[in-house]
Amino acid sequence: MKNIVIVESPAKSKTIEKYLAGDYKVVSSKGHIRDLATTGKYGLGVDLDNDFKPNYVVIKGKNKDVKELKKLVESADHIYLATDPDREGEIISWHLKDELNIPDEKYTRVTFREITKDVVLNSIKEEAKIDMNLVKGAETRRILDRIIGFRLSKLMQYKTGGKSAGRVQSVALKLIVDREREILAFVPKEYWTIEADFKDFTAELFKYKDQEIEINNEKEADEILAKLSNSFTIKDIEEKERKKQAKEVFKTSTLQQLASTKLNFTASKTMKIAQKLYEGVDLDKETVGLITYMRTDSVRISADFIKETKEYIDKNFGSEYVGAAKIGKKNANMQDAHEGIRPTSIKRTPESIKAFLSNDEYKLYKLIYIRALASIMADAKVKVTTVTFLNNDYLFKTTGSVLKFDGYLKVYQDYEDNEDKILPDFKSYSNNVLEANALNKYQHFTKPASRYTESSLIKELESLGIGRPSTYATIISTLKDHDYVKLEDKKFIPTEIGIETTDKLQEYFSDIINVKYTANMESDLDEIAEAKKDNVKVLHEFYDKFAPIMDDALKNMEKKQPVSTGEVCPLCGGDLVIRKGKYGEFVACSNYPKCKYIKKEEKQGKEVEKVAECPKCHKDIVERKTKKGKIFYGCSGYPKCDYASWYKPTGNICKKCGNLLVLKNGEEICEECNK
């Protein structure tokens, strides 16, 4: 075998191999092959006394994969390390080179910004090596996260019953807890508004004799109403033409935000689908990556794509719809390593490939496609009209707009938030006098800041420079999975253990677990990747501050006492208490470890609810639990019948293959056909 190309994903390897000639074999590392060991001091896999030298080991379950890769590498003339085009991909390539003993002269580092034939064939010709500065940046991040994650998590488990803590995760949780406390402490303030209700519009009181007006109670509102008549005189009509500009293409964070608000996707679901669209989809006679790399903080787009899209707009909408590509501002935290998220070809419209995509894949691809198309279309033009009315020295105002030219809204209207209010032609009213149908007063109360949604939390983390967009989905999933937060009306509410964990961390680690320190650490990691800072120095500065605080917390942090059940231990007479274990809560003796009594669960003769009929043996499918408490659905005829699914069967049958349909991500699909 002459050439071996190693990528991360098996799906991607199949797509790429179709593009390359027969001299190339494309294989997958299936993600990371190595990680820090869990041996050494505190189980960190890092030599704290030797400049934080990492000890890497092959990940459990990956030894077979590594052996197979070694055999292929030994027999190859050349190896192309083609892991993802980001820091994480760079360190995976380095791990592969090091673990597989690949000589410098025998490898090339390759990056595929998109999985299309032309890009793959051109990229494979490029001569590049692993960027060790990027590797150092990724390695330092991993070491920091291991030290903070391992040590703080074990501290929280011992002292509070919390499951984990982390460098970015705990700051994100603090934002949620702080917001909740802000809401609880908020004192609403009463205020009133007055509106004039006309036939085609309403106008609101906003001034008295050119002075801003504030109505604090109903008495004040009634006093004003008593001075008003139903006749209003038009004082001023102001018309302005305003341009509405399309937004730039998506980056990771903005894609997650809009997919959350418009498609109701979680961040993790968005990234999973985007990964599939990037790696490649079978389209009748070809397999092709539909979008560019989905982990990016940039909104740059290639000149070739801009040219192709302008030609497409001109042909399909007319020359007046062709605009300049929208390019956002580059901020200080932006790595700008590669393009924003866009379709690999504007000619591949969502409708033309809908038949080859699942419903969710189609929705996300359409969102990405339309956003990119709109970003290169002309501005919309709107005539904004503001009319001021006079009534006994009180000024009322109404504002509306008329769309004069739709521009990018021709395609993007469904994703635009604002709806224009259309006003009548006020110039047609004789004597500039209008009669209101009614004058109404409305009571209001000021409201606190809203709880965070997934979308608003991601936006806040990014604006504060905390973490990286590629990690936000994992952070949010961890907070939910570890019961630190719950969702109510799609908004985060911290749980009791979430609040307690935050308070304990702030009691001792407020100098480290805070927005400013975490954002500065992100800047340090960026500078390491750019060879502007020494990674060992950064680690020493962190640990010299962290270690003494950790020692103090271990010694002095008050441990949460287990809750008594009021029962007596049958072995020693001590109190029975509720403890938390690996598989949930259990009741045991408070005198542990002297007394190791654990109360056995009394099995209730609870009725098992039938979910559906098994398609294999026609017995009942019922809800079951794994040893770790995870719910799944299995046949009551087990072990003779092995039907099982993680998703709840609906009882309906797939017309194509005869399998049961299940509820997956809120949709009824067939697990066999995935339709």
Buried (B, 14 or more C-beta within 10 A) or exposed (E): EEBBBBBBBBBBBBBBBEBBEEEBBBBBBBBBBBBBBEEBEBBBBBEBEEEBEBEBBBBEEBEEBBEEBBEBBEEBEBBBBBBBBBBBBBBBBBBBBBBBEBEEEBBBBBBBBBBBBEBBEEBBEEEEEBBEBBBBBBBBBBBBBBBBBBBBBBBBBEBBBBBBBBBBBBBBBBBBBBBBEEBEEEEEEEBBBBBBEBEEBBBBBBBBEEEEBEBEEEEBBEEBEEEBEEEBEBBEEEEEEEEBBBBBBBBBBBBBBBBBBBBEBBBBBBBBBBBBBBBBBEBEEEBBBBBBBBBBBBBBBBEEBBEBBBEBBEEEBEEEBBBEBBBBEEEEBBBBBBBBBBBBBBEBBBEEBEEEBBEBBBBBBBBBBBBBBBBBBBBBBBBBBBBBBBBEEBBBBBBBBBBEBBBBBBBBBEBBEEEBBEBBEBEEEEEBEBEBEEBBBEEEEEEBEEBBBBBBBBBBBBEBBBBBBBBBBBBBEBBBEBEBBEEEEEBBBBBEBBBBBBEBBBEBBEEBBBBEBBBEBBBBBBBBBEEEBEBBEBBEEBBEEBEEBBEEBBEEBEEBEBEEBEEEBEEEEBBBBEBBEEEEEBBBBBBBEEBEBBBEEEEEEEEEEEBBBBBBBEBBBBEBEEEEEEEEBBBBBBEEBEBEBEBBBBEEBBEEEEBBBBEBBEEEBBBEEEE
